[in-house]
Amino acid sequence: MKIILPSGNTTEIYTEPISVERLLRQLGISLSEVLVVMDGGVIPDDRVLGNDVEIRIIHVVSGG
């Protein structure tokens, strides 16, 4: 799985099928602070990912 991190760095990992939520936990990234994008669309936390995908993790900024 190719992962483009919020910093812009790219990493590749090989794992068993894994949910977005679990992957973010393993990477130490808070689910409430990011969006995960695949093929141009935001994907849900329960989406199961395999090794053949590329995702981008985008840091979300909110203000008030």
C-alpha positions in Angstrom: 0.0 0.0 0.0 1.4 3.4 -1.0 0.6 6.1 1.6 1.1 9.8 1.0 1.4 11.3 4.5 0.2 14.8 5.6 3.8 16.0 5.4 3.9 15.1 1.7 6.3 12.2 2.3 5.4 8.9 0.8 5.8 5.5 2.4 4.9 2.0 1.4 3.7 -0.7 3.7 2.7 -4.3 3.2 0.0 -5.6 5.5 -3.0 -7.9 5.8 -6.3 -6.2 4.8 -6.7 -3.3 7.3 -9.4 -0.7 8.0 -8.6 3.0 7.6 -9.2 3.5 11.3 -6.8 0.8 12.3 -4.1 1.9 9.8 -4.3 5.5 11.2 -3.9 4.2 14.8 -0.9 2.2 13.7 0.6 5.3 12.1 -0.1 7.4 15.3 -2.5 9.7 13.4 -5.7 10.9 15.0 -8.8 10.0 13.0 -10.4 13.3 13.9 -7.6 15.4 12.4 -7.4 13.9 8.9 -9.3 12.8 5.8 -8.2 9.8 3.8 -8.5 10.0 0.1 -8.4 7.3 -2.6 -9.0 7.7 -6.3 -10.0 11.3 -5.7 -12.7 10.7 -3.1 -12.8 10.6 0.7 -13.2 7.1 2.1 -14.9 6.1 5.3 -13.0 4.9 8.5 -14.4 1.4 8.2 -13.2 0.9 4.6 -10.8 -2.1 4.3 -7.6 -1.5 2.4 -5.3 -3.9 0.7 -1.7 -3.7 -0.5 -2.7 -2.7 -4.0 -4.0 0.8 -3.2 -2.7 4.3 -3.0 -4.1 6.6 -0.4 -3.4 10.2 0.6 -3.8 11.4 4.2 -4.8 15.0 4.4 -4.6 17.1 7.6 -7.8 18.9 8.3 -7.7 22.4 9.7 -10.7 23.9 11.3 -11.3 27.3 12.7 -13.9 29.4 14.3 
